């Protein structure tokens, strides 16, 4: 699982997209199939540019874990 919700970004943008083709999830490595929804991210941290796609299953798991950590 990948956690970066506490990262300090110089630039950050995320949006929910519908896949036009098959992609690979950055967290689980699973397939994001055509017509499935996923989170697309773009960011810059200390001049390092990244792009990432995260499947809905991982987004759900991450949100539950983050909520649990913030409650602790």
Secondary structure, DSSP 8 states (H G I E B T S, - for coil): ----TT---SEEEEEEEE-SS-EE-TTT--EE-TT-EEEEEEEEETTEEEEEEEEHHHHHHHHHHHHHHHH-
